[in-house]
Amino acid sequence: MSESPRQRPVILLVSSRAHRDALEDEFRSRYWRDYDVRTLEGIDGAADAAAALVQDGHPIALLGVDHSLEGDPLALVDELRRLSPSSRRIVLVSMASFREALDELRPALAVGRLDTYLLIPQGPRDEEFHTAIAEYLSEWATTTSGPEVAGVRIVDDGRQPEVAGIRDFLDRMGAPWTRYRPDSPVGRELLAEVGQDAPLPLVAAFDRPAITGATERLVASAFYGSPRDLGDDYVADLLIIGAGPAGLAAAVYGASEGLRTVVLDPEAVGGQAGTSSMIRNYLGFPRGVSGMRLAFRARLQATRFGARIFTGHAVDAMTLGDLHEVSYGDGELRARAVLIACGVRYRRLGVPALEALVGTGVHYGAAASVAREMEGRDVMIVGGGNSAGQAAIHLARFARSVTMVIRRPSLGETMSSYLVDEIATHDDISVSTCSRVTDGGGDGRLEWVLLEGEHGEQQRMPIDGLFLLLGAEPGTDWLPDEVVRDARGFVLTGRDIPKDRWRDGRPPAPLETTVPGVFAAGDVRAGSMKRVASASGEGAGAVSQVHAHLAPAPD
């Protein structure tokens, strides 16, 4: 069950004779230690050479195709994508032909035929070029390659559904992990430390006591300790509930402006956005950024300014007062101001037979850690939003087939056009419209689902993985009644609050709720745009309103 040894990853370059020496020198000088850099000259035989590498078990991390090749270099890129779907695909363009090449490359990039195009370096130390290459190699290693060093060791026998959630949490936090069977040398060693009868799964990491009977939340709470570590007398200036884009942006701005800032989240940092395999329309990331990378960088930024982030702690109640008090299971935390940024959660499918298989073939969310296990298998995604589209494109790198199931007549009604266009270029992704999943089952794990069409027709389909991204509902049941919500549970703020709840005839601040000092931002807020960029903007904007609330009253 542990990762098997793999061949050294390959960087495969297909170049014209004119650029071969320059490209080979550029890549070998930087990447030879960790990658097997191979250069082919000309289009003829390139696909056969790539197929032979794949057949021999050589993982191809990156494909670089020279745009000046005679023939059709983009057709070669398409063929190489089919041979090695997980590889990152880059078209390399000379400065002399760059302007002419753009007319062909821009539309190809827009529909996902390649990951990016880059200028061939004209001299040494082209750091912009190598930054792009390093980012793509890092994304490939994170999402495709097994870890070289096991920071976290998981012992299970394959029958514990909790392992799926634990692995997904670790991947989203950027923590490498390896699984071991109980009868493996590592498994026996760890079980000897805690007792042979200890409940599985067992999780050991970072020289801390092993966790037996581990769950995602237990592992999450072990990462950053407990808010109790702050002390019984601690009072936060700003307590943020949720570590998605809105919460992280608020943590960065709040902590950088001197507020004692604390963030609580029951799961991994990043929220639903953290599960996205690639966000391509976020400002400042022209090559796209994975949700995990975005969350990782925001977490580092917030903690560098002094914010305290605690995962694995779910808020279950809030008591209002001059100091608002939040309960999180086995403790309480007081704050002068609270930002509700807990986002939304996926709606449940509600099919008992499939709910019983969650973690063993059925997954809520993108479950990026499971994607590479779907290699050569058939998977299904239920949902038609952007998260579902990103999951489909990511899973298509591994799976034999991806079927998207939506209730509406087309993806375009709920999904950004750039994702719709990219999905259309994938032969391995099909869309079943006006359909729903009504049943499923298997012997210990998912093996089949029942799909029902618009007119009641039914089709039993063999499926190895079912990923449910069913739309959103707010997790606001823990809020007191004084914090007014709409009929769906989303928190009302500013002028959306009924006038009879305004104070002194004036509306609260744009992101303030019906309770002074309690704010809401991001997906949980009624009327929000439900996009990563807008959530980040709201989180940052909330901090200025928190400052206004905390400022001493004028004499």
C-alpha positions in Angstrom: 0.0 0.0 0.0 3.0 2.3 0.4 4.3 4.2 -2.6 6.4 1.9 -4.9 9.7 3.2 -6.2 9.3 5.2 -9.4 11.6 6.0 -12.3 13.1 9.5 -12.3 10.6 11.9 -13.8 11.2 12.9 -17.4 11.3 16.4 -19.0 10.7 15.7 -22.6 11.6 18.4 -25.2 10.7 18.2 -28.8 12.7 20.7 -30.7 13.8 22.0 -34.1 17.4 21.7 -35.0 17.8 25.5 -34.6 16.8 25.5 -31.0 17.9 22.1 -29.8 21.2 23.0 -28.3 19.8 26.1 -26.5 16.9 24.3 -25.0 18.9 21.3 -24.0 21.5 23.4 -22.3 18.8 25.5 -20.5 17.0 22.5 -19.1 20.0 20.3 -18.3 21.8 23.1 -16.4 18.9 23.6 -14.1 17.0 20.3 -13.8 19.3 17.4 -14.5 19.8 16.4 -10.9 16.1 15.7 -10.3 14.8 15.1 -13.8 15.8 12.9 -16.7 16.0 15.6 -19.5 15.5 14.1 -22.9 15.5 16.0 -26.2 14.0 14.8 -29.5 14.6 16.6 -32.8 11.6 17.0 -35.1 8.0 15.8 -34.9 8.6 12.5 -36.7 8.7 9.7 -34.1 8.1 12.0 -31.1 4.8 10.5 -30.2 6.3 6.9 -30.5 9.2 7.9 -28.2 6.8 9.4 -25.6 4.6 6.3 -25.8 7.7 4.1 -25.2 8.6 6.1 -22.1 5.1 5.8 -20.7 5.1 2.1 -21.5 8.4 1.6 -19.6 7.0 3.3 -16.5 8.9 6.7 -16.9 6.5 9.4 -15.6 6.7 12.5 -17.9 6.4 15.5 -15.7 6.7 18.2 -18.5 6.4 18.3 -22.2 8.1 21.1 -24.1 7.3 21.5 -27.8 9.1 23.9 -30.0 6.5 26.0 -32.0 9.0 26.3 -34.9 8.8 22.6 -35.7 7.9 21.7 -39.3 4.5 20.2 -39.4 1.8 20.8 -36.8 3.3 21.3 -33.3 -0.1 21.8 -31.7 -1.4 18.5 -33.1 1.7 16.9 -31.5 0.8 18.5 -28.2 -2.7 17.0 -28.5 -1.3 13.6 -29.2 1.1 13.8 -26.3 -1.7 14.8 -24.0 -3.6 11.6 -24.9 -0.4 9.6 -24.2 0.5 11.2 -20.9 -2.5 13.2 -19.6 -0.9 14.2 -16.3 2.1 15.9 -18.0 2.3 19.7 -18.0 2.3 20.9 -21.6 4.3 24.0 -22.7 4.9 25.4 -26.2 8.2 27.1 -26.6 8.4 30.1 -28.9 11.4 32.0 -30.2 11.4 35.8 -29.9 11.6 36.2 -33.7 8.3 34.4 -34.3 6.5 35.2 -31.0 4.1 37.8 -32.5 3.0 35.6 -35.3 2.6 32.6 -33.0 0.2 34.3 -30.7 -2.7 34.2 -33.1 -2.5 30.4 -33.0 -1.5 29.9 -29.4 -4.0 32.1 -27.6 -7.1 30.2 -28.7 -5.3 26.9 -28.0 -4.5 28.0 -24.5 -8.1 29.3 -23.9 -9.5 25.8 -24.5 -6.8 24.0 -22.6 -4.9 22.4 -25.4 -1.7 23.5 -23.6 -0.9 24.8 -20.2 1.1 27.8 -21.3 3.5 29.2 -24.0 6.9 30.6 -23.1 9.6 32.5 -24.9 12.8 30.5 -25.4 15.5 32.1 -23.2 17.8 34.4 -25.1 20.6 34.2 -22.6 21.5 33.1 -19.0 19.4 33.7 -15.9 16.0 34.0 -17.5 14.3 33.7 -14.2 10.8 34.5 -15.5 11.1 31.4 -17.7 12.4 29.2 -15.0 9.8 30.5 -12.5 7.1 29.2 -14.8 8.9 25.9 -15.4 9.4 25.4 -11.6 5.7 26.2 -10.9 4.5 23.6 -13.4 6.9 21.0 -12.1 5.8 21.7 -8.6 2.1 21.4 -9.6 2.9 18.1 -11.3 4.7 16.7 -8.3 1.9 17.8 -5.9 -1.0 16.4 -7.8 0.6 13.4 -9.7 3.8 12.2 -8.1 4.1 10.2 -4.9 6.2 11.8 -2.1 9.9 11.2 -2.0 9.9 11.7 1.8 7.0 10.6 4.0 6.3 13.4 6.4 3.1 11.7 7.6 2.8 8.0 7.9 -0.7 6.4 7.7 -1.3 2.8 8.8 -4.6 1.2 7.6 -5.8 -2.0 6.1 -8.0 -0.5 3.4 -11.2 -0.8 5.3 -11.3 2.6 7.0 -13.3 5.2 5.1 -11.7 8.0 7.3 -8.5 7.6 5.4 -9.9 9.4 2.3 -10.6 12.6 4.4 -7.2 12.4 6.1 -5.4 12.1 2.9 -7.3 15.0 1.3 -6.6 17.2 4.3 -2.9 16.4 4.2 -2.7 17.1 0.4 -4.5 20.4 0.9 -2.1 21.4 3.6 0.9 20.4 1.4 2.0 17.7 3.8 3.5 14.6 2.1 2.2 11.3 3.3 2.6 7.6 2.7 0.3 4.7 3.5 1.4 1.4 5.0 -0.3 -1.9 5.7 -0.4 -3.1 9.4 1.8 -6.0 8.5 4.5 -3.9 6.8 7.8 -3.2 8.6 6.7 0.5 9.2 3.2 -0.6 10.2 4.5 -3.2 12.7 6.9 -0.6 14.2 4.2 2.0 14.7 1.7 -0.5 16.1 4.3 -1.8 18.5 4.5 1.7 20.0 0.7 2.2 20.5 -0.4 -1.4 21.0 -1.3 -4.1 18.4 -5.0 -3.7 19.1 -5.1 0.0 18.6 -7.9 1.1 16.3 -7.0 2.0 12.7 -6.2 4.2 11.0 -3.1 5.2 12.8 -1.4 8.5 11.9 2.1 9.5 13.0 4.0 12.6 12.1 6.4 15.3 13.2 7.7 13.5 16.2 4.3 13.8 17.9 2.3 11.0 19.6 0.6 8.8 17.1 -3.1 9.3 16.6 -5.1 6.0 16.8 -8.6 5.8 15.4 -7.7 8.9 13.5 -10.2 11.1 11.7 -9.7 14.1 9.5 -10.6 16.5 12.3 -8.3 14.8 14.8 -5.4 15.1 12.4 -6.3 18.7 11.6 -6.4 19.7 15.2 -2.9 18.2 15.6 -1.4 20.5 13.0 -1.5 23.8 14.9 -2.5 22.9 18.4 -5.5 24.3 20.2 -6.8 27.8 20.8 -6.4 26.8 24.5 -2.7 27.4 23.9 -3.5 31.1 23.8 -4.4 31.1 27.5 -7.7 31.5 29.4 -7.4 35.3 29.5 -6.8 35.8 25.8 -9.1 38.1 24.0 -8.8 38.4 20.2 -9.4 41.7 18.4 -10.7 39.8 15.4 -11.9 36.2 15.5 -12.4 34.8 12.0 -14.6 31.7 11.6 -13.4 30.0 8.4 -10.1 29.8 6.6 -11.3 30.1 3.0 -10.3 33.0 0.7 -12.4 35.5 2.7 -11.1 34.4 6.1 -7.5 34.2 4.9 -7.7 37.7 3.3 -9.1 39.1 6.5 -6.4 37.4 8.5 -3.7 38.9 6.3 -5.1 42.4 6.5 -6.1 42.2 10.2 -2.8 40.9 11.4 -0.8 43.2 9.3 -2.7 46.2 10.7 -1.9 45.2 14.3 -5.1 43.4 15.3 -4.8 40.3 17.4 -6.2 37.9 14.8 -7.3 34.3 15.3 -8.8 32.0 12.6 -10.7 28.8 13.4 -11.6 26.2 10.8 -12.8 22.6 11.2 -10.9 21.4 8.1 -7.9 22.3 5.9 -7.0 25.9 5.2 -8.5 27.1 1.9 -12.2 26.2 2.2 -13.8 24.9 -1.0 -11.5 26.9 -3.1 -8.6 24.9 -1.6 -9.9 21.8 -3.3 -9.7 23.4 -6.8 -7.1 21.7 -8.9 -6.5 24.9 -11.0 -8.0 28.4 -10.7 -7.3 30.1 -14.0 -9.2 33.4 -13.6 -7.7 34.7 -10.4 -6.0 38.1 -10.8 -2.2 38.1 -10.8 -1.8 34.4 -11.7 -1.6 34.3 -15.6 -0.7 30.7 -15.6 -3.4 29.8 -13.0 -2.9 28.6 -9.5 -4.2 25.6 -7.7 -6.5 26.1 -4.7 -3.9 24.4 -2.5 -1.1 26.7 -3.6 -3.2 29.8 -3.1 -4.3 28.7 0.4 -0.7 27.8 1.3 0.7 31.2 0.3 -2.1 33.1 2.0 -1.6 31.0 5.2 2.1 31.8 5.2 1.3 35.5 4.6 -1.2 35.6 7.5 1.0 33.8 10.0 4.1 35.9 9.0 2.1 38.9 10.2 1.2 37.1 13.5 -2.3 35.6 12.8 -3.0 32.4 14.7 -4.7 29.7 12.6 -6.2 26.6 14.2 -7.6 23.8 12.0 -9.7 20.9 13.3 -11.9 23.1 15.5 -15.5 23.5 14.5 -17.5 26.4 16.0 -20.8 25.2 17.5 -22.1 28.2 19.3 -21.7 31.9 19.8 -22.7 34.0 22.8 -23.1 37.7 22.2 -22.0 40.5 24.5 -19.4 43.3 24.9 -17.0 40.5 24.2 -18.4 37.8 21.9 -17.7 34.3 23.0 -17.4 31.4 20.6 -17.5 27.7 21.6 -15.5 25.2 19.6 -16.1 21.8 21.1 -13.9 21.6 24.2 -13.2 25.3 24.6 -14.2 28.9 24.3 -12.6 31.9 22.8 -13.5 35.6 23.3 -13.2 38.4 20.8 -14.0 42.1 20.4 -15.1 41.5 16.8 -16.1 38.4 14.8 -16.0 37.8 11.1 -18.2 34.9 9.8 -16.4 33.5 6.8 -17.2 29.9 7.1 -18.3 29.6 3.5 -20.7 26.9 2.3 -20.8 23.2 2.3 -21.8 20.8 -0.4 -25.4 19.6 -0.3 -25.8 15.9 0.4 -27.0 13.6 -2.3 -29.4 11.8 0.0 -29.1 8.3 -1.5 -28.6 6.0 1.5 -26.7 3.3 -0.4 -24.2 5.9 -1.7 -23.9 7.8 1.6 -22.8 4.5 3.1 -19.9 4.4 0.7 -18.5 7.9 1.4 -14.7 7.5 1.6 -14.7 4.2 -0.3 -15.4 5.4 -3.8 -17.9 8.2 -3.0 -16.4 11.6 -2.2 -17.9 15.0 -1.4 -15.8 17.6 -3.2 -12.9 17.2 -5.6 -10.9 14.9 -3.3 -7.6 15.7 -5.1 -5.7 13.0 -3.2 -7.9 10.4 -4.8 -7.4 11.6 -8.4 -4.2 9.7 -9.1 -5.8 6.5 -7.9 -8.4 6.9 -10.6 -5.8 6.2 -13.4 -7.4 4.0 -16.0 -10.7 4.0 -14.2 -14.2 5.4 -14.9 -15.4 8.2 -12.7 -18.5 10.4 -12.4 -18.9 14.0 -11.2 -22.3 15.3 -10.1 -22.5 19.0 -10.3 -22.2 21.8 -12.9 -20.5 24.7 -11.1 -16.9 25.9 -11.6 -15.6 23.5 -8.9 -17.1 20.6 -10.8 -15.6 21.7 -14.1 -12.1 22.1 -12.5 -12.5 18.6 -11.0 -13.5 17.1 -14.3 -10.4 18.6 -16.1 -8.1 17.4 -13.3 -9.6 13.9 -13.1 -9.3 13.6 -16.9 -5.5 13.6 -16.5 -5.8 10.2 -14.9 -9.2 8.5 -15.5 -10.1 6.5 -18.5 -13.4 8.4 -18.7 -15.1 11.2 -16.8 -18.9 11.6 -16.9 -20.4 14.8 -15.7 -24.0 14.6 -14.5 -26.1 17.8 -14.3 -29.8 18.5 -13.9 -29.8 21.5 -16.3 -29.8 21.3 -20.1 -26.2 22.7 -20.5 -23.1 23.5 -18.5 -23.1 27.1 -19.7 -25.9 28.0 -17.4 -23.8 27.5 -14.2 -20.1 27.3 -15.3 -17.6 29.9 -16.6 -17.2 29.8 -20.3 -13.5 29.1 -20.2 -14.2 25.9 -18.4 -17.0 24.9 -20.7 -14.7 25.4 -23.7 -11.9 23.4 -22.1 -14.1 20.5 -21.2 -15.3 20.5 -24.8 -11.8 19.7 -26.0 -11.5 16.6 -23.8 -12.5 13.4 -25.6 -12.6 11.6 -22.3 -15.1 13.9 -20.7 -18.8 13.5 -21.5 -21.8 15.4 -20.1 -25.1 13.8 -19.2 -27.6 16.6 -19.0 -31.1 16.7 -17.4 -30.0 13.7 -15.3 -29.5 12.6 -11.7 -28.0 9.8 -9.7 -30.6 7.8 -7.9 -28.8 4.7 -6.6 -25.5 2.9 -6.5 -23.6 0.2 -4.6 -20.7 -2.2 -4.5 -19.1 -4.9 -2.4 -17.3 -2.8 0.2 -16.6 0.1 -2.2 -18.4 1.8 -5.1 -18.8 -0.3 -8.2 -21.9 1.1 -10.0 -24.4 3.9 -10.0 -27.9 4.2 -11.4 -28.5 7.3 -13.6 -32.0 8.5 -14.3 -32.7 10.7 -17.3 -35.2 13.5 -17.9 -38.1 11.2 -18.8 -37.5 8.6 -16.1 -35.2 6.3 -18.2 -32.6 4.5 -16.2 -29.1 3.4 -16.9 -26.8 1.3 -14.6 -23.2 2.4 -15.1 -20.0 0.8 -13.8 -18.2 3.5 -11.9 -15.0 3.5 -9.7 -15.3 7.0 -8.3 -18.2 9.3 -7.7 -17.4 12.9 -6.9 -20.3 15.0 -5.6 -20.2 18.8 -6.0 -23.8 19.5 -5.6 -24.1 23.2 -4.9 -23.9 25.0 -1.7 -25.7 25.6 1.5 -24.4 27.7 4.4 -23.4 26.0 7.7 -24.9 28.7 9.9 -27.0 26.6 12.3 -24.6 27.5 15.2 -25.4 31.2 14.9 -27.6 32.8 17.5 -31.0 34.1 16.3 -29.9 37.7 16.7 -27.7 37.2 13.6 -30.4 37.4 10.9 -30.2 35.2 7.9 -32.3 34.8 4.8 -34.7 31.9 4.1 -31.8 29.7 2.9 -29.6 30.4 5.9 -27.2 33.0 4.3 -26.2 35.8 6.6 -27.7 39.3 5.9 -25.5 42.3 6.0 -25.7 46.1 5.4 -28.6 47.3 3.4 -29.9 43.8 2.8 -31.0 43.8 6.5 -34.7 44.7 7.0 -35.1 48.3 7.9 -36.8 47.4 11.2 -33.5 45.9 12.3 -31.4 49.0 11.5 -30.0 50.9 14.5 -31.1 54.5 14.9 -32.6 54.4 11.5 -29.2 53.8 9.8 -28.1 50.6 8.1 -25.2 48.6 9.5 -21.9 48.8 7.6 -21.9 46.9 4.3 -20.5 43.7 5.7 -21.9 44.1 9.3 -24.7 41.8 10.5 -27.6 42.7 12.7 -25.3 42.4 15.7 -22.7 45.2 16.2 -19.2 43.8 15.9 -20.2 40.7 14.0 -19.5 40.8 10.3 -19.8 38.3 7.4 -17.8 37.9 4.2 -17.5 35.5 1.3 -19.9 32.7 0.2 -21.8 32.6 3.6 -23.0 36.2 3.1 -26.3 36.7 1.3 -25.9 38.3 -2.1 -22.2 37.5 -2.4 -20.8 36.6 -5.9 -19.5 33.2 -4.9 -16.2 33.6 -6.6 -12.7 33.4 -5.1 -11.7 36.9 -6.0 -14.9 38.5 -4.6 -14.5 36.5 -1.4 -10.9 37.7 -0.9 -12.0 41.3 -1.6 -14.8 41.0 1.0 -12.5 39.6 3.6 -10.0 42.4 3.1 -12.8 45.0 3.1 -14.2 43.7 6.3 -11.1 44.6 8.2 -11.6 48.4 7.7 -15.1 48.0 9.1 -13.8 46.1 12.0 -11.4 48.9 12.7 -14.3 51.4 12.6 -16.2 49.3 15.1 -13.2 48.9 17.5 -12.3 52.6 17.3 -13.1 54.5 20.6 -16.2 56.5 20.5 -15.6 60.3 19.9 -15.9 62.5 23.0 
